[in-house]
Amino acid sequence: MQQPAPGTATKGRPKATAVSLTLESDERLGKLFVWESGSASLLFIDSQTEYTWQDEQVITSENDLPRILAPLINLLEGSADQG
């Protein structure tokens, strides 16, 4: 996990990333960005098929993390099922 230094706020964007998490499996990459506001951005890229998926969620507590990460983990695990 990375915790970058706080940045400056820009119009319409969160102030800074509080935490980012990167998951990799074969040609698949998943990223989770959790902003100071509690909003979470998920990104999935399959470099082999060029499939990209994005989602935005809101985290209100630590207990939300499994629910938010589940679709990203499912996409990453899909590469193990195909190999």
Phi and psi in radians as a Rosetta constraint file:
Dihedral C 1 N 2 CA 2 C 2 CIRCULARHARMONIC -2.037 0.35
Dihedral N 2 CA 2 C 2 N 3 CIRCULARHARMONIC 2.509 0.35
Dihedral C 2 N 3 CA 3 C 3 CIRCULARHARMONIC -2.249 0.35
Dihedral N 3 CA 3 C 3 N 4 CIRCULARHARMONIC 1.554 0.35
Dihedral C 3 N 4 CA 4 C 4 CIRCULARHARMONIC -1.198 0.35
Dihedral N 4 CA 4 C 4 N 5 CIRCULARHARMONIC 2.786 0.35
Dihedral C 4 N 5 CA 5 C 5 CIRCULARHARMONIC -1.126 0.35
Dihedral N 5 CA 5 C 5 N 6 CIRCULARHARMONIC 2.552 0.35
Dihedral C 5 N 6 CA 6 C 6 CIRCULARHARMONIC -0.981 0.35
Dihedral N 6 CA 6 C 6 N 7 CIRCULARHARMONIC 2.436 0.35
Dihedral C 6 N 7 CA 7 C 7 CIRCULARHARMONIC -1.846 0.35
Dihedral N 7 CA 7 C 7 N 8 CIRCULARHARMONIC -3.050 0.35
Dihedral C 7 N 8 CA 8 C 8 CIRCULARHARMONIC -1.635 0.35
Dihedral N 8 CA 8 C 8 N 9 CIRCULARHARMONIC 2.552 0.35
Dihedral C 8 N 9 CA 9 C 9 CIRCULARHARMONIC -1.232 0.35
Dihedral N 9 CA 9 C 9 N 10 CIRCULARHARMONIC 2.463 0.35
Dihedral C 9 N 10 CA 10 C 10 CIRCULARHARMONIC -2.123 0.35
Dihedral N 10 CA 10 C 10 N 11 CIRCULARHARMONIC 2.732 0.35
Dihedral C 10 N 11 CA 11 C 11 CIRCULARHARMONIC -0.986 0.35
Dihedral N 11 CA 11 C 11 N 12 CIRCULARHARMONIC 2.130 0.35
Dihedral C 11 N 12 CA 12 C 12 CIRCULARHARMONIC 1.352 0.35
Dihedral N 12 CA 12 C 12 N 13 CIRCULARHARMONIC 0.077 0.35
Dihedral C 12 N 13 CA 13 C 13 CIRCULARHARMONIC -2.150 0.35
Dihedral N 13 CA 13 C 13 N 14 CIRCULARHARMONIC 2.642 0.35
Dihedral C 13 N 14 CA 14 C 14 CIRCULARHARMONIC -1.070 0.35
Dihedral N 14 CA 14 C 14 N 15 CIRCULARHARMONIC 2.752 0.35
Dihedral C 14 N 15 CA 15 C 15 CIRCULARHARMONIC -1.094 0.35
Dihedral N 15 CA 15 C 15 N 16 CIRCULARHARMONIC -0.935 0.35
Dihedral C 15 N 16 CA 16 C 16 CIRCULARHARMONIC -2.790 0.35
Dihedral N 16 CA 16 C 16 N 17 CIRCULARHARMONIC 2.775 0.35
Dihedral C 16 N 17 CA 17 C 17 CIRCULARHARMONIC -1.296 0.35
Dihedral N 17 CA 17 C 17 N 18 CIRCULARHARMONIC 2.235 0.35
Dihedral C 17 N 18 CA 18 C 18 CIRCULARHARMONIC -1.419 0.35
Dihedral N 18 CA 18 C 18 N 19 CIRCULARHARMONIC -0.729 0.35
Dihedral C 18 N 19 CA 19 C 19 CIRCULARHARMONIC -2.625 0.35
Dihedral N 19 CA 19 C 19 N 20 CIRCULARHARMONIC 2.499 0.35
Dihedral C 19 N 20 CA 20 C 20 CIRCULARHARMONIC -2.282 0.35
Dihedral N 20 CA 20 C 20 N 21 CIRCULARHARMONIC 2.528 0.35
Dihedral C 20 N 21 CA 21 C 21 CIRCULARHARMONIC -2.292 0.35
Dihedral N 21 CA 21 C 21 N 22 CIRCULARHARMONIC 2.296 0.35
Dihedral C 21 N 22 CA 22 C 22 CIRCULARHARMONIC -2.051 0.35
Dihedral N 22 CA 22 C 22 N 23 CIRCULARHARMONIC 2.284 0.35
Dihedral C 22 N 23 CA 23 C 23 CIRCULARHARMONIC -2.121 0.35
Dihedral N 23 CA 23 C 23 N 24 CIRCULARHARMONIC 2.376 0.35
Dihedral C 23 N 24 CA 24 C 24 CIRCULARHARMONIC -2.286 0.35
Dihedral N 24 CA 24 C 24 N 25 CIRCULARHARMONIC 2.522 0.35
Dihedral C 24 N 25 CA 25 C 25 CIRCULARHARMONIC -2.663 0.35
Dihedral N 25 CA 25 C 25 N 26 CIRCULARHARMONIC 2.015 0.35
Dihedral C 25 N 26 CA 26 C 26 CIRCULARHARMONIC 0.911 0.35
Dihedral N 26 CA 26 C 26 N 27 CIRCULARHARMONIC -2.142 0.35
Dihedral C 26 N 27 CA 27 C 27 CIRCULARHARMONIC -1.586 0.35
Dihedral N 27 CA 27 C 27 N 28 CIRCULARHARMONIC 0.193 0.35
Dihedral C 27 N 28 CA 28 C 28 CIRCULARHARMONIC -1.834 0.35
Dihedral N 28 CA 28 C 28 N 29 CIRCULARHARMONIC 2.467 0.35
Dihedral C 28 N 29 CA 29 C 29 CIRCULARHARMONIC -2.314 0.35
Dihedral N 29 CA 29 C 29 N 30 CIRCULARHARMONIC 2.304 0.35
Dihedral C 29 N 30 CA 30 C 30 CIRCULARHARMONIC -2.165 0.35
Dihedral N 30 CA 30 C 30 N 31 CIRCULARHARMONIC 2.412 0.35
Dihedral C 30 N 31 CA 31 C 31 CIRCULARHARMONIC -2.306 0.35
Dihedral N 31 CA 31 C 31 N 32 CIRCULARHARMONIC 2.456 0.35
Dihedral C 31 N 32 CA 32 C 32 CIRCULARHARMONIC -2.157 0.35
Dihedral N 32 CA 32 C 32 N 33 CIRCULARHARMONIC 2.224 0.35
Dihedral C 32 N 33 CA 33 C 33 CIRCULARHARMONIC -2.038 0.35
Dihedral N 33 CA 33 C 33 N 34 CIRCULARHARMONIC 2.192 0.35
Dihedral C 33 N 34 CA 34 C 34 CIRCULARHARMONIC -1.981 0.35
Dihedral N 34 CA 34 C 34 N 35 CIRCULARHARMONIC 2.080 0.35
Dihedral C 34 N 35 CA 35 C 35 CIRCULARHARMONIC -1.544 0.35
Dihedral N 35 CA 35 C 35 N 36 CIRCULARHARMONIC 2.785 0.35
Dihedral C 35 N 36 CA 36 C 36 CIRCULARHARMONIC -0.973 0.35
Dihedral N 36 CA 36 C 36 N 37 CIRCULARHARMONIC -0.518 0.35
Dihedral C 36 N 37 CA 37 C 37 CIRCULARHARMONIC -1.272 0.35
Dihedral N 37 CA 37 C 37 N 38 CIRCULARHARMONIC -0.255 0.35
Dihedral C 37 N 38 CA 38 C 38 CIRCULARHARMONIC 1.766 0.35
Dihedral N 38 CA 38 C 38 N 39 CIRCULARHARMONIC -0.128 0.35
Dihedral C 38 N 39 CA 39 C 39 CIRCULARHARMONIC -1.352 0.35
Dihedral N 39 CA 39 C 39 N 40 CIRCULARHARMONIC 2.600 0.35
Dihedral C 39 N 40 CA 40 C 40 CIRCULARHARMONIC -2.227 0.35
Dihedral N 40 CA 40 C 40 N 41 CIRCULARHARMONIC 2.359 0.35
Dihedral C 40 N 41 CA 41 C 41 CIRCULARHARMONIC -1.976 0.35
Dihedral N 41 CA 41 C 41 N 42 CIRCULARHARMONIC 2.282 0.35
Dihedral C 41 N 42 CA 42 C 42 CIRCULARHARMONIC -2.002 0.35
Dihedral N 42 CA 42 C 42 N 43 CIRCULARHARMONIC 2.450 0.35
Dihedral C 42 N 43 CA 43 C 43 CIRCULARHARMONIC -2.403 0.35
Dihedral N 43 CA 43 C 43 N 44 CIRCULARHARMONIC 2.337 0.35
Dihedral C 43 N 44 CA 44 C 44 CIRCULARHARMONIC -2.272 0.35
Dihedral N 44 CA 44 C 44 N 45 CIRCULARHARMONIC 2.339 0.35
Dihedral C 44 N 45 CA 45 C 45 CIRCULARHARMONIC -2.341 0.35
Dihedral N 45 CA 45 C 45 N 46 CIRCULARHARMONIC 2.221 0.35
Dihedral C 45 N 46 CA 46 C 46 CIRCULARHARMONIC -1.866 0.35
Dihedral N 46 CA 46 C 46 N 47 CIRCULARHARMONIC 1.857 0.35
Dihedral C 46 N 47 CA 47 C 47 CIRCULARHARMONIC -1.236 0.35
Dihedral N 47 CA 47 C 47 N 48 CIRCULARHARMONIC -0.394 0.35
Dihedral C 47 N 48 CA 48 C 48 CIRCULARHARMONIC -1.291 0.35
Dihedral N 48 CA 48 C 48 N 49 CIRCULARHARMONIC -0.800 0.35
Dihedral C 48 N 49 CA 49 C 49 CIRCULARHARMONIC -1.702 0.35
Dihedral N 49 CA 49 C 49 N 50 CIRCULARHARMONIC -0.144 0.35
Dihedral C 49 N 50 CA 50 C 50 CIRCULARHARMONIC 1.134 0.35
Dihedral N 50 CA 50 C 50 N 51 CIRCULARHARMONIC 0.412 0.35
Dihedral C 50 N 51 CA 51 C 51 CIRCULARHARMONIC -1.406 0.35
Dihedral N 51 CA 51 C 51 N 52 CIRCULARHARMONIC 2.327 0.35
Dihedral C 51 N 52 CA 52 C 52 CIRCULARHARMONIC -2.245 0.35
Dihedral N 52 CA 52 C 52 N 53 CIRCULARHARMONIC 2.421 0.35
Dihedral C 52 N 53 CA 53 C 53 CIRCULARHARMONIC -2.343 0.35
Dihedral N 53 CA 53 C 53 N 54 CIRCULARHARMONIC 2.389 0.35
Dihedral C 53 N 54 CA 54 C 54 CIRCULARHARMONIC -2.342 0.35
Dihedral N 54 CA 54 C 54 N 55 CIRCULARHARMONIC 2.636 0.35
Dihedral C 54 N 55 CA 55 C 55 CIRCULARHARMONIC -2.672 0.35
Dihedral N 55 CA 55 C 55 N 56 CIRCULARHARMONIC 2.703 0.35
Dihedral C 55 N 56 CA 56 C 56 CIRCULARHARMONIC -2.133 0.35
Dihedral N 56 CA 56 C 56 N 57 CIRCULARHARMONIC 2.353 0.35
Dihedral C 56 N 57 CA 57 C 57 CIRCULARHARMONIC -2.388 0.35
Dihedral N 57 CA 57 C 57 N 58 CIRCULARHARMONIC 2.981 0.35
Dihedral C 57 N 58 CA 58 C 58 CIRCULARHARMONIC -2.127 0.35
Dihedral N 58 CA 58 C 58 N 59 CIRCULARHARMONIC 2.295 0.35
Dihedral C 58 N 59 CA 59 C 59 CIRCULARHARMONIC -1.807 0.35
Dihedral N 59 CA 59 C 59 N 60 CIRCULARHARMONIC 2.143 0.35
Dihedral C 59 N 60 CA 60 C 60 CIRCULARHARMONIC -1.826 0.35
Dihedral N 60 CA 60 C 60 N 61 CIRCULARHARMONIC -0.345 0.35
Dihedral C 60 N 61 CA 61 C 61 CIRCULARHARMONIC -2.771 0.35
Dihedral N 61 CA 61 C 61 N 62 CIRCULARHARMONIC 2.978 0.35
Dihedral C 61 N 62 CA 62 C 62 CIRCULARHARMONIC -1.007 0.35
Dihedral N 62 CA 62 C 62 N 63 CIRCULARHARMONIC -0.528 0.35
Dihedral C 62 N 63 CA 63 C 63 CIRCULARHARMONIC -1.149 0.35
Dihedral N 63 CA 63 C 63 N 64 CIRCULARHARMONIC -0.298 0.35
Dihedral C 63 N 64 CA 64 C 64 CIRCULARHARMONIC -1.350 0.35
Dihedral N 64 CA 64 C 64 N 65 CIRCULARHARMONIC -0.343 0.35
Dihedral C 64 N 65 CA 65 C 65 CIRCULARHARMONIC -0.998 0.35
Dihedral N 65 CA 65 C 65 N 66 CIRCULARHARMONIC -0.841 0.35
Dihedral C 65 N 66 CA 66 C 66 CIRCULARHARMONIC -1.011 0.35
Dihedral N 66 CA 66 C 66 N 67 CIRCULARHARMONIC -0.709 0.35
Dihedral C 66 N 67 CA 67 C 67 CIRCULARHARMONIC -1.137 0.35
Dihedral N 67 CA 67 C 67 N 68 CIRCULARHARMONIC -0.715 0.35
Dihedral C 67 N 68 CA 68 C 68 CIRCULARHARMONIC -1.270 0.35
Dihedral N 68 CA 68 C 68 N 69 CIRCULARHARMONIC -0.671 0.35
Dihedral C 68 N 69 CA 69 C 69 CIRCULARHARMONIC -1.360 0.35
Dihedral N 69 CA 69 C 69 N 70 CIRCULARHARMONIC -0.377 0.35
Dihedral C 69 N 70 CA 70 C 70 CIRCULARHARMONIC -0.919 0.35
Dihedral N 70 CA 70 C 70 N 71 CIRCULARHARMONIC -0.870 0.35
Dihedral C 70 N 71 CA 71 C 71 CIRCULARHARMONIC -1.141 0.35
Dihedral N 71 CA 71 C 71 N 72 CIRCULARHARMONIC -0.607 0.35
Dihedral C 71 N 72 CA 72 C 72 CIRCULARHARMONIC -1.169 0.35
Dihedral N 72 CA 72 C 72 N 73 CIRCULARHARMONIC -0.767 0.35
Dihedral C 72 N 73 CA 73 C 73 CIRCULARHARMONIC -1.128 0.35
Dihedral N 73 CA 73 C 73 N 74 CIRCULARHARMONIC -0.708 0.35
Dihedral C 73 N 74 CA 74 C 74 CIRCULARHARMONIC -1.048 0.35
Dihedral N 74 CA 74 C 74 N 75 CIRCULARHARMONIC -0.730 0.35
Dihedral C 74 N 75 CA 75 C 75 CIRCULARHARMONIC -1.136 0.35
Dihedral N 75 CA 75 C 75 N 76 CIRCULARHARMONIC -0.720 0.35
Dihedral C 75 N 76 CA 76 C 76 CIRCULARHARMONIC -1.177 0.35
Dihedral N 76 CA 76 C 76 N 77 CIRCULARHARMONIC -0.722 0.35
Dihedral C 76 N 77 CA 77 C 77 CIRCULARHARMONIC -1.175 0.35
Dihedral N 77 CA 77 C 77 N 78 CIRCULARHARMONIC -0.384 0.35
Dihedral C 77 N 78 CA 78 C 78 CIRCULARHARMONIC -1.002 0.35
Dihedral N 78 CA 78 C 78 N 79 CIRCULARHARMONIC -0.520 0.35
Dihedral C 78 N 79 CA 79 C 79 CIRCULARHARMONIC -1.207 0.35
Dihedral N 79 CA 79 C 79 N 80 CIRCULARHARMONIC -0.560 0.35
Dihedral C 79 N 80 CA 80 C 80 CIRCULARHARMONIC -1.222 0.35
Dihedral N 80 CA 80 C 80 N 81 CIRCULARHARMONIC -0.599 0.35
Dihedral C 80 N 81 CA 81 C 81 CIRCULARHARMONIC -1.211 0.35
Dihedral N 81 CA 81 C 81 N 82 CIRCULARHARMONIC -0.504 0.35
Dihedral C 81 N 82 CA 82 C 82 CIRCULARHARMONIC -1.497 0.35
Dihedral N 82 CA 82 C 82 N 83 CIRCULARHARMONIC -0.331 0.35
